[in-house]
């Protein structure tokens, strides 16, 4: 795809923040970082429009809390129309990371992630969504 070049004027503070973003995310240059930020903005607008998106719900919880596993499975079963797959990884002796891949409307996936992240015993949860063309 052809690219267009343009210049951008930024205050020093904003430029420093951009450079920090480039460094933290290991982008090769500012252009890549700006491209990623624009794409992120486009995806977020699609979420607001309730378009079709795909993504992953990541949950971290202790292995010792089997009721968390059971409740997660129960919720996923109730939302089988948007759940594509689920996989658990043992990340430490006493913790599991569960990755649930999903596809559906942004609103529906947000509702599902809120239910899963809200399970008592979940230590961390995050929904990641991307546009579906």
N, C-alpha and C positions, 0 to 999 in steps of 0.2 A: 504494500500500500504506500503510495507516495506521501511524503511528509512536507509540511509547510513550516517555514521558520518565521518567528515573530519575536519581538523583544518585549520584555516585561519590566516595569519599574516598580521596585518595592522599597519600603522603608528598611533601614538597616536591621531593625529588630525582627521584622518579618523575614528578611533574607537569612538572618542567623537561624531563625526557627526552621526555615526550609533546609538549610545546610545540615542542621541537626537531624531533621527527618530523613534526609538522604543518608547520613551516616548510620543512624539507628536501624534503618531498613536495608542497608547495604545496596542502595541503588548505585549504578555506575556514574550517574550524573544527575543534575537537576532536572533535565528534560524528562527522564524516566520517572522521577518522583512526581513531577507535575502531571504527567500522563496518568499515573496511578491515582492521584488525588481526583482528577477529572472523572476517571472511570468509576471510582468509589462514589462520587456524587451522582453520577448517572444511575448506578445501581440503587442507591438510596432513594432516588426519585421514583424508580420503578416500584420499590417497596411501598412508598406512599400511595401509588396509584393502584396498589393491590394486584400487580401483574404476576405472571407465572415466574417463579424463581426456584432455584435448587440450592441446597446448602447442607450444612452439617450442624448438629447440636452436639457440643462437647461437654461432658459431665465428668467431674472428678469427685470420688467419694471413697470412704474407707472400705476395705474388703470385709471388715467385721460386721458391717450393717447389711445383712442379707435382705432386710425389709426394703432397703433402697433398690436393690436389684429387682425384687418382686414388684414393687410399685412402678418402676421404670418399664418393666415388661408389660404390665397391665395397661399403662397409659399408651404405650406404643401399639399394643394390640387394638385398643379403642380407636386409634388413628391410623390404621393400616393403609388407608387410601393415600396417605402422604409419606409414609415411612418406606424407604427403599431397602435399607439394610441397617444392621446394628452390629457393632463389634466392640469387644472389651479387650483392654490391654492392661496387664499388671505392670504398673510403672514403678512401684516400690513394693517392699514386703507387705505393706499394709494399705496400699491404695490402688484403685482401679481408675482408668480413664475409659469412658465409654464414648464412642463416636457413632452418632445416629445420622445416617444420610437421609435427606428428605427432599421432596419436590412437591410444590403446590403453590397456592396463592400466598403472597407475603403475609397477609393477615392470618391465615390459617397456620402457617409455620411459626409465626410469632406467638400465637396462642398455645401451640404445642410446646414450644421451648419454655414458655412461662410455666406451664404445668410441670414439666420435667425439672427445670431448675428450682422450682419451688418445693420439690420433694424434701422432706425433713431428712437431713443427713448429707445432702449434696453440699460439698465444700466450695465448689466452683462450677459455674456453668456459663456457656456462651453459645449464641446462635451466630453462624456465619452464613450469609446468603449471597448468591450471585445471580445475575440475570440469565434467563434462558432465552435463547434467540428463537 
